[in-house]
């Protein structure tokens, strides 16, 4: 995936903005560190190998982005992140020339100054990295949190490979990550609880903002810009100029519904997670229930409808990847940023 162009933002444009109308630690020599700086043994992956994984990820990503090669990307990505990448490549022909050029510019994740949050061996099958992203046109000091997971890979000699599965944009200071006496991080997987909430609960709760406006989720989340945008999407689900188009959101496919995190010193956690939703539109019965006329939706019309701009109804399937700071209580979860990727339309 072009991780330059498809950046995670604190606020993403609401999906409803689409135009629709009804026809009438201690560092190594390079400055990187493994949490506090535990040695190169005892973790789910040696620190030296984790650095290699990070370097290789950026290198392969850059090569894949120049040719929109989803199969190449699949050698270093998995899960919802890979799904978003392949969707981006599929939609590439509908992008503007400027967007295409931007997506192909190389970037890097320097290991210098990166912090590797590596859990103890046997406690998890993933690790996280807090790293800078650099390259032409990228703001100085921009940082990301990435999750890498060991997944089955028949092409790998060992039968397994470390692949990126989640990414979040870091905005502002984050709580310090907890570490044991050897400098290893404490993992938080999908089923693990932080206070009153399981990391995996963030999936359905986030979907609830789209489906109901947050009737169930509001008590768990803080009112961040990201949450406000999700609630706005729900509020505007049927807000169109001619008042003849209806719309609704449903929880659904599009994400892998997974969570990866590490515990923080205050007893909370940093969590990367993903979820999916479906957004449906149709002509209102009181207006005759006529076909929909699509405007300013080049990706939908060109990629998924063979250029057609008039259809009976529209369903878009999206994958969302989010980053959250979970307090020790499990309440007032702060979603610091998210990325919404259209993966299919019908």
C-alpha positions, 0 to 999 in steps of 0.5 A, a space after each residue: 500500500 502506498 503508505 505515503 498517500 493513504 495516511 491515517 488522519 485524525 479526522 477522515 472525510 465522512 463517507 457521506 460526502 460522496 455525491 449522490 442524487 436520485 434521478 427524478 530503553 537502551 539503544 543499539 548502535 543505530 539509536 533504536 531500542 527494544 522497549 527498555 532495551 532487553 537483550 537480543 534474546 528472550 523475545 518473540 523476535 530478536 531485536 536485530 531481526 525486528 530491525 530487518 523486518 522493518 527495513 524490508 517492509 519499507 523496501 518491498 512496499 516502495 517496489 510494489 507501489 511503483 507497479 501496484 503489485 498486490 502479490 509483492 505487497 502480500 509478501 510483507 503484509 497480511 490481514 486488513 492492511 493487505 486488503 486495504 493495499 490491494 484495494 488501493 492498487 485496484 483503484 489506482 486507474 481512477 486516481 488523478 495523475 497527482 495522486 498516482 505520482 504521490 503514491 509512487 514516491 519512496 519512503 522509509 522507516 528509519 531504525 535510528 530512533 525507532 522503539 521496538 515493543 517486543 513481547 517475551 517469547 511465548 506471550 504473543 505472535 506480534 510486536 509493535 514499532 514506534 518509528 519515524 516515516 521519512 521521504 520527499 514531501 513528508 513532514 519532519 518528525 512524522 511518526 507511526 505505530 506499526 504491528 507485525 505478526 508472524 503468519 503462516 507463509 508457504 513461501 518462507 523457509 520456516 513456513 512462517 513470516 513476519 508481516 505488517 498487519 496494522 498501522 496507526 498515525 501517531 499524533 502528539 505524545 503517547 503514554 509510556 509503554 510498560 516493560 518488564 525487568 528485561 525490557 520486554 513489552 506486555 502484549 494486548 491481544 484481541 481477547 485481552 481486557 484493559 479495565 472494563 473493555 477487551 481490545 476486541 470490543 473496540 471493533 463492534 463499539 466503533 461500528 456502533 457509531 456508524 450504525 446507531 450514532 454511538 448508542 452503545 459506544 458513547 459510554 466507552 469512548 472519549 469525544 475525539 475528532 475521529 469519533 466526531 467524524 464517525 458520528 457525523 457519518 451516521 447523522 449524514 447517512 441520508 443527507 443529500 441535496 435533493 432529499 430523495 436518497 436514503 442511506 444506512 450503515 451496517 456492521 460488516 465485512 471489510 476489516 479483519 476485526 483484529 486488535 494488537 496492542 501493548 500495555 502502558 505504564 499507567 495500566 492502560 494500553 495502546 491498541 491498533 485495530 480494524 473493523 468493516 462496515 457497509 454503507 447502502 443508498 437507495 431512492 426514497 419511496 416518496 420520491 418515486 424510488 427511482 434510480 440513483 445518479 452518481 456524480 464525483 465518484 470516479 473510483 466507484 463508477 470507473 472501477 466497480 461499475 464499468 463507467 455507469 453512473 445510473 444504478 438502482 441502489 449502491 452498497 459500499 464496503 469499507 475497511 477502517 483501521 484505527 489507533 486508540 489509547 485505552 485508559 486503565 479503566 477501559 473508559 474514555 478510550 481515545 481514538 487518535 486517528 483512523 483510515 477509511 478505505 473503500 474495498 468494494 462497491 456494488 
